Structures are given as structure tokens and as C-alpha cells.
Amino acid sequence: MTNVCNAACDFCGFSRDKKLAGPRRYLAPDDFERALPILRKRRIRYMTLQGGEPLVHPQIESLVASATKAGMQCGLITNGWFLSRHIEQLAAAGLKRLLVSIDSANMGEHEHNRGLQGLEARIADGIARARSFGIPVCASVTVSRLVNYEALPETLTRLGFDSVSFSYPRREAFGSSSLVYDETSTLVDLSAEEILDALEQIARMKKRFRVMDPKAALAEVARFVRGEQQLIPCVGGSKYFYLDWNLDIWRCEAWSEPMGSVFDLDRFPDQREPCNACMMSCYRHASVLMHGAMALADSAQALGRGDFRSAVSSLFQRGVATSLWALANEELPSMSANALTKRSAEFRASSKSELKPDHP
């Protein structure tokens, strides 16, 4: 949405104290609204708004409302500072998912890294209000030297989070307009051994708190770090895209060049050439969970054409069984748990409404 941010994170290229992101940019709401039918025609049904800090965009509620009106389930990731100010309007605009960045189990360390004293109270209040509107809240944690994985579940529970998802730092100086990580930060300058240890601790956390990173995705990232052959190719460029504030569409943030303008998306074929060139969590997670389903769809289409050989070969691609296992054993139970959380929050909101007196 924007490269502007009010925080001063050590590891972030959009930090208010740095000039890495270039001139201030904001996504134009009118152009965004024109792009949405094109995305919807491509069967895009889920969108996550990110920055910078999305809540500094002067028309953020309008952007969420436009995506919702276009038939997309819209999520947003924020540092939480302005959350209480906007959450009621965001809920009314149709926001379905909320992610809040957390850097450490020690909230004093978190506030220091963010350069925002008093952030903990703002996050807790914003989460409570979001959940009262039936919006599930997930912590977004960057794997860094600040994270104490053993202590993290207690902090996330106390703050009111429903779940947590981890992102793995990338240090590449190439890619899209969204260079998220500062190459000079020592917080994310992790050795292979440090990253592998973090992945093991994240996997163990699943026994204590709802971790959205599929085990199969954690294993894929570990293979990437060790330089081993991976099982599942990325779905970036076919089922998953990155759209920047220039309304250029990219196969992913780390790709060397955009596919082109989103307004020309109808002309771009799916880019399904196998790629395992990075360890970005959003693409790893999506790829693990979608690879098997895509293979099933390809097989069904081949059968419809009478091409039995292609139908069989689609099902026996590398990683299909792993993907279907992850989908059945992790994603579907998580979807059910999220639905239960939402229904519970809606019930609490309804109960409060019924109990509210008609006079002071």
C-alpha cells in the first residue's frame, strides 16, 4: 500500500530512520479499484495489504472496502500503533484477517526495536477490539536474534493472539519495489545453523500454540537452507502474485522484474516454471498447501481431454503426497479452528449488544 512507516525497526528497509525505500509512495485508490475486477477475473479471492505501515495510508478503509466489494477476502498486516483508531472502520469495510508484527517475547525489546514506546498497550487494545468484531488476529514474527521461541507462546496468549506465523529473513538486494529487510541489520544476519535451530523451535511450538507455518513448509525451508533439493515448486506467478504501489504485478517480491502492469494481466500466461530460489514464508506456505490441489485439478483436466498419461503423471509429481498431507492435517483443521474462533467472537459481540442498556 505504501513505503511510509512510523516505526524504526532495525531490520526493515521501510524504517522511518532510513532512506532505503526512496520517495514516499501511496497506492492510488481509484487505480486500485479499477484493477480489482482484473484480479477477480484471474480468480484472485484473497488479498493481504502490507507496507510500510498500511494504516498510515490516508484511505486505508476505502481500499479494504473496495477489495471486499470486488469479492475478495481482505487481510492486513500492521505494527499495531494505529490499530485502535482504525479497527472499527476496517471491520465495517469488511476486513477478514488481521496480522500484527511481533519481534520479541519481551515487549520491552519489541518496543525498543520498533522505536515506539507504549506499543504493547496499543497492540493489546487493538487485538481485543478486532476480536470483538469477529476478526481473527495472527502474530507475524520475523525469525531474528530477538526471538525467544520458548517464551513466545505466553506473550502471544497474554496479548490475545489467535495464532502466529513466522517469516524468514531474506538479504537479497534484488527484487521488487518491496525490499523488506535491511541488508546491514545484524538481527537477521543469521547463519544456516541459527536458521535451522529456529525452524526446529518453531516446529516444537506447535504443541503449545497455534502455528500457521505447515510442518511441510518448515521442512522445505530447512532443505533450502541446507542446499538440498526441495519437493514443492513455488506457486508464485500462477496462483499467488505480488502487486506493488505502482500497480505492477510480480511473480513474487524477490523476482528480478515485474510481469507487467496489472491492467495487462489478462495477457499474461501462468508462470509455472519450477522455482525454489528463495525462502519467503508466504510463498512457501501457499505452495505447500496448493501444490497437491493444483495437481488434482491438472489431472482432472487431462482426463477431460482423454489424456490418461498426463492425468497420471500430474498425480505422481514430486511433493504431491506431501502437499495433500499438509492440507488435510494442518490447513483444514486450522480453518475449522478459525471458524470456531470467529463464531465465538461474533457471539460475544452479539451478547454485548443485547446487554447494552438504552440509557446511560
C-alpha positions as CSV (number, residue, x, y, z in Angstrom):
1,M,0.0,0.0,0.0
2,T,2.8,2.4,0.9
3,N,6.5,2.6,1.7
4,V,5.8,5.0,4.6
5,C,6.1,3.7,8.2
6,N,6.0,5.3,11.6
7,A,8.3,2.6,13.2
8,A,12.1,2.4,13.3
9,C,12.8,-1.4,13.1
10,D,16.4,-2.3,12.8
11,F,15.9,-5.0,10.2
12,C,13.4,-3.2,8.0
13,G,14.1,-1.2,4.8
14,F,11.0,0.9,5.4
15,S,12.1,2.2,8.8
16,R,11.3,5.8,9.4
17,D,15.0,6.5,10.1
18,K,16.3,5.1,6.8
19,K,16.1,6.2,3.2
20,L,16.1,2.7,1.6
21,A,12.6,2.8,0.3
22,G,13.0,6.0,-1.7
23,P,10.4,8.8,-2.1
24,R,7.1,8.4,-0.3
25,R,4.6,6.3,-2.2
26,Y,0.9,5.6,-1.7
27,L,-1.3,3.3,-3.7
28,A,-3.9,5.4,-5.6
29,P,-7.4,4.2,-4.5
30,D,-9.1,4.9,-7.9
31,D,-6.5,2.9,-9.8
32,F,-6.6,0.1,-7.3
33,E,-10.4,-0.1,-7.7
34,R,-10.0,-0.3,-11.5
35,A,-7.5,-3.1,-11.0
36,L,-9.7,-5.3,-8.8
37,P,-12.1,-6.7,-11.5
38,I,-9.0,-7.8,-13.5
39,L,-7.6,-9.6,-10.4
40,R,-11.0,-11.1,-9.7
41,K,-11.2,-12.3,-13.3
42,R,-7.9,-14.1,-12.7
43,R,-9.7,-15.8,-9.8
44,I,-7.8,-13.9,-7.1
45,R,-10.0,-14.3,-4.0
46,Y,-7.7,-13.4,-1.1
47,M,-5.6,-10.2,-0.6
48,T,-3.3,-9.1,2.2
49,L,-2.4,-5.4,2.4
50,Q,1.1,-4.6,3.6
51,G,3.6,-1.8,3.7
52,G,5.5,0.1,5.1
53,E,2.7,0.6,7.6
54,P,-0.7,0.2,5.8
55,L,-2.6,2.2,8.5
56,V,-0.7,5.4,7.5
57,H,-2.4,5.3,4.1
58,P,-4.9,8.1,4.3
59,Q,-7.6,6.0,2.6
60,I,-6.9,2.5,4.0
61,E,-10.6,1.9,4.9
62,S,-11.6,2.7,1.3
63,L,-9.0,0.2,0.0
64,V,-10.4,-2.6,2.2
65,A,-13.9,-1.7,1.2
66,S,-13.1,-1.8,-2.5
67,A,-11.4,-5.2,-2.2
68,T,-14.4,-6.5,-0.2
69,K,-16.9,-5.1,-2.8
70,A,-14.9,-6.9,-5.5
71,G,-15.5,-10.2,-3.8
72,M,-12.1,-10.7,-2.1
73,Q,-11.4,-11.6,1.4
74,C,-9.1,-8.9,2.6
75,G,-6.4,-9.1,5.3
76,L,-3.9,-6.5,6.6
77,I,-0.6,-6.6,8.4
78,T,0.2,-3.7,10.8
79,N,2.6,-2.8,13.6
80,G,-0.5,-2.0,15.7
81,W,0.2,1.6,16.6
82,F,-2.8,3.0,14.9
83,L,-5.0,-0.1,15.2
84,S,-7.4,1.1,17.8
85,R,-8.0,4.2,15.8
86,H,-9.0,2.3,12.6
87,I,-10.3,-1.1,13.6
88,E,-14.0,-0.2,13.8
89,Q,-13.9,1.3,10.3
90,L,-11.8,-1.6,9.0
91,A,-14.3,-4.1,10.3
92,A,-17.2,-2.1,8.8
93,A,-15.3,-2.1,5.5
94,G,-15.1,-5.9,5.6
95,L,-11.7,-6.8,6.9
96,K,-11.5,-10.6,7.4
97,R,-8.0,-11.2,8.7
98,L,-5.5,-9.2,10.8
99,L,-1.8,-9.7,11.3
100,V,0.2,-7.8,13.9
101,S,4.0,-7.7,13.8
102,I,5.8,-9.0,16.9
103,D,9.6,-9.1,17.2
104,S,10.2,-10.5,20.7
105,A,8.6,-12.3,23.6
106,N,9.9,-9.4,25.7
107,M,7.6,-6.5,24.8
108,G,10.2,-4.0,26.1
109,E,12.6,-5.4,23.4
110,H,9.9,-5.3,20.9
111,E,9.1,-1.6,21.6
112,H,12.8,-0.7,21.5
113,N,13.3,-2.3,18.1
114,R,10.1,-0.6,16.8
115,G,11.1,2.7,18.3
116,L,7.5,3.0,19.6
117,Q,7.3,3.3,23.4
118,G,3.8,2.3,24.7
119,L,3.2,0.0,21.7
120,E,2.3,-3.1,23.8
121,A,-0.8,-1.4,25.3
122,R,-1.9,-0.2,21.8
123,I,-1.5,-3.7,20.4
124,A,-3.4,-5.4,23.2
125,D,-6.3,-2.9,22.9
126,G,-6.4,-3.2,19.1
127,I,-6.4,-7.0,19.3
128,A,-9.2,-7.0,21.8
129,R,-11.3,-4.7,19.7
130,A,-10.6,-6.7,16.5
131,R,-11.7,-9.9,18.1
132,S,-14.9,-8.3,19.4
133,F,-15.7,-7.7,15.7
134,G,-15.1,-11.4,14.9
135,I,-11.7,-10.7,13.2
136,P,-9.1,-13.4,13.9
137,V,-5.7,-12.0,14.8
138,C,-2.4,-13.6,13.9
139,A,1.1,-12.6,15.1
140,S,3.6,-12.1,12.4
141,V,7.1,-12.9,13.7
142,T,10.3,-12.4,11.8
143,V,12.9,-15.0,12.6
144,S,15.7,-12.9,14.2
145,R,18.1,-12.8,17.1
146,L,15.3,-11.1,19.2
147,V,13.0,-14.1,19.3
148,N,12.8,-16.3,22.3
149,Y,10.7,-19.2,21.0
150,E,10.2,-20.8,24.4
151,A,8.7,-17.7,25.9
152,L,6.8,-16.5,22.9
153,P,3.5,-18.5,23.4
154,E,2.9,-17.0,26.8
155,T,3.4,-13.4,25.4
156,L,1.1,-14.1,22.5
157,T,-1.6,-15.6,24.7
158,R,-1.4,-12.7,27.1
159,L,-1.8,-10.2,24.2
160,G,-4.8,-12.0,22.8
161,F,-3.5,-13.5,19.6
162,D,-5.3,-16.5,18.0
163,S,-2.2,-17.8,16.1
164,V,1.3,-17.0,14.9
165,S,3.1,-17.1,11.6
166,F,6.8,-16.8,11.0
167,S,8.7,-15.1,8.2
168,Y,12.2,-16.0,7.3
169,P,14.6,-13.0,6.6
170,R,15.9,-12.5,3.1
171,R,19.0,-10.4,2.5
172,E,18.9,-10.2,-1.3
173,A,19.5,-6.7,-2.7
174,F,17.5,-7.5,-5.9
175,G,13.8,-7.9,-6.5
176,S,10.6,-5.9,-6.5
177,S,9.9,-2.4,-5.0
178,S,9.3,-4.1,-1.7
179,L,12.8,-4.7,-0.2
180,V,11.6,-5.5,3.2
181,Y,14.9,-6.4,5.0
182,D,17.8,-4.1,5.6
183,E,21.0,-5.8,4.4
184,T,23.1,-4.2,7.2
185,S,21.0,-5.4,10.1
186,T,22.8,-7.9,12.4
187,L,19.4,-9.0,13.9
188,V,18.7,-11.0,10.7
189,D,22.2,-11.8,9.7
190,L,21.7,-15.5,10.7
191,S,23.9,-18.4,10.0
192,A,22.5,-21.6,8.4
193,E,22.8,-23.3,11.8
194,E,20.8,-20.5,13.5
195,I,18.0,-20.6,11.0
196,L,17.8,-24.4,11.2
197,D,17.6,-24.2,15.0
198,A,14.9,-21.6,14.7
199,L,12.9,-23.9,12.4
200,E,13.1,-26.7,14.9
201,Q,11.9,-24.5,17.7
202,I,9.0,-23.2,15.6
203,A,8.0,-26.8,14.9
204,R,8.1,-27.6,18.7
205,M,5.9,-24.5,19.4
206,K,3.1,-26.2,17.5
207,K,2.4,-28.2,20.7
208,R,1.9,-25.1,22.8
209,F,0.3,-22.5,20.4
210,R,-1.4,-22.4,17.0
211,V,1.5,-22.0,14.5
212,M,0.3,-21.4,11.0
213,D,3.5,-22.5,9.3
214,P,2.9,-26.0,8.0
215,K,5.4,-28.6,9.1
216,A,6.0,-29.4,5.4
217,A,6.8,-25.8,4.7
218,L,9.3,-25.7,7.6
219,A,10.9,-28.8,6.2
220,E,11.1,-27.1,2.7
221,V,12.8,-24.1,4.2
222,A,15.3,-26.3,6.0
223,R,16.1,-28.1,2.8
224,F,16.6,-24.7,1.1
225,V,19.0,-23.6,3.9
226,R,21.0,-26.8,3.7
227,G,21.2,-26.5,-0.1
228,E,19.2,-29.7,-0.7
229,Q,16.7,-30.5,-3.4
230,Q,13.2,-29.3,-2.5
231,L,10.0,-31.2,-3.0
232,I,7.5,-28.5,-4.0
233,P,7.8,-25.7,-6.6
234,C,6.6,-22.2,-5.9
235,V,3.1,-21.2,-7.0
236,G,4.2,-17.6,-7.4
237,G,3.1,-16.3,-10.9
238,S,0.2,-18.7,-11.2
239,K,-1.9,-18.8,-8.0
240,Y,-0.1,-16.2,-6.0
241,F,1.1,-12.7,-7.0
242,Y,2.6,-9.6,-5.6
243,L,1.1,-6.2,-6.6
244,D,3.1,-3.1,-5.8
245,W,2.0,0.5,-5.3
246,N,2.8,1.2,-9.0
247,L,0.2,-1.4,-9.8
248,D,2.8,-3.6,-11.4
249,I,2.2,-7.3,-10.9
250,W,5.1,-9.6,-10.0
251,R,5.6,-13.3,-9.8
252,C,6.9,-12.6,-6.3
253,E,8.7,-9.9,-4.4
254,A,12.1,-11.5,-5.0
255,W,11.7,-11.7,-8.7
256,S,14.1,-9.7,-10.9
257,E,11.4,-7.9,-12.9
258,P,7.6,-7.5,-13.0
259,M,5.4,-9.4,-15.3
260,G,4.0,-6.0,-16.3
261,S,1.1,-3.7,-15.4
262,V,-1.8,-5.3,-13.6
263,F,-4.1,-3.8,-16.3
264,D,-2.4,-6.2,-18.7
265,L,-2.8,-9.3,-16.5
266,D,-5.3,-10.9,-18.9
267,R,-2.5,-11.2,-21.4
268,F,0.0,-12.9,-19.1
269,P,0.0,-16.7,-19.0
270,D,0.6,-18.5,-15.7
271,Q,4.3,-18.7,-14.9
272,R,4.6,-22.3,-13.7
273,E,8.3,-22.9,-14.4
274,P,9.6,-24.6,-11.2
275,C,11.3,-22.2,-8.8
276,N,12.8,-22.7,-5.4
277,A,15.1,-19.6,-5.4
278,C,14.1,-18.1,-2.0
279,M,12.6,-19.0,1.4
280,M,9.8,-16.4,1.7
281,S,7.3,-17.8,4.0
282,C,4.1,-16.6,2.4
283,Y,5.1,-18.3,-0.9
284,R,6.4,-21.4,0.9
285,H,3.2,-21.9,2.9
286,A,0.9,-21.3,-0.1
287,S,2.9,-23.6,-2.3
288,V,2.9,-26.4,0.1
289,L,-0.8,-26.2,0.6
290,M,-1.8,-25.6,-3.0
291,H,0.6,-27.9,-4.9
292,G,-1.4,-31.1,-4.4
293,A,-4.7,-29.4,-5.2
294,M,-3.2,-28.0,-8.4
295,A,-2.0,-31.5,-9.3
296,L,-5.5,-32.9,-8.8
297,A,-7.0,-30.1,-11.0
298,D,-4.4,-30.7,-13.7
299,S,-5.2,-34.4,-13.6
300,A,-8.9,-33.9,-13.9
301,Q,-8.4,-31.5,-16.9
302,A,-6.2,-34.1,-18.6
303,L,-8.8,-36.8,-18.1
304,G,-11.4,-34.5,-19.6
305,R,-9.2,-34.3,-22.7
306,G,-8.8,-38.0,-22.7
307,D,-5.1,-37.7,-21.9
308,F,-4.7,-40.5,-19.4
309,R,-0.9,-40.4,-19.3
310,S,-0.8,-36.7,-18.4
311,A,-3.5,-37.3,-15.8
312,V,-1.4,-40.0,-14.1
313,S,1.8,-38.1,-14.3
314,S,0.3,-35.0,-12.7
315,L,-0.7,-37.0,-9.6
316,F,2.8,-38.5,-9.4
317,Q,4.7,-35.3,-9.4
318,R,7.3,-34.8,-6.7
319,G,5.8,-33.4,-3.5
320,V,2.1,-34.0,-4.3
321,A,1.6,-36.5,-1.5
322,T,3.4,-34.2,1.0
323,S,1.2,-31.3,-0.1
324,L,-2.1,-33.2,0.3
325,W,-1.0,-34.5,3.7
326,A,-0.2,-30.9,4.9
327,L,-3.6,-29.7,3.5
328,A,-5.5,-32.5,5.2
329,N,-3.7,-32.5,8.6
330,E,-2.9,-28.8,9.1
331,E,-4.8,-26.4,6.9
332,L,-8.3,-27.9,7.2
333,P,-8.1,-28.2,11.0
334,S,-6.8,-24.6,11.2
335,M,-9.7,-23.4,9.0
336,S,-12.2,-25.1,11.3
337,A,-10.5,-23.6,14.4
338,N,-10.6,-20.1,12.8
339,A,-14.3,-20.5,12.0
340,L,-14.9,-21.5,15.6
341,T,-12.9,-18.5,16.9
342,K,-14.9,-16.2,14.6
343,R,-18.2,-17.6,15.7
344,S,-17.2,-17.3,19.3
345,A,-16.2,-13.6,18.8
346,E,-19.4,-12.9,17.0
347,F,-21.4,-14.4,19.8
348,R,-19.5,-12.3,22.4
349,A,-20.2,-9.1,20.3
350,S,-23.9,-10.1,20.0
351,S,-24.2,-10.7,23.7
352,K,-22.7,-7.3,24.5
353,S,-25.1,-5.7,22.1
354,E,-28.1,-7.4,23.7
355,L,-27.0,-6.4,27.2
356,K,-26.2,-2.8,26.3
357,P,-28.8,-0.5,28.1
358,D,-30.8,2.0,26.2
359,H,-29.8,4.8,28.5
360,P,-26.6,5.8,30.4
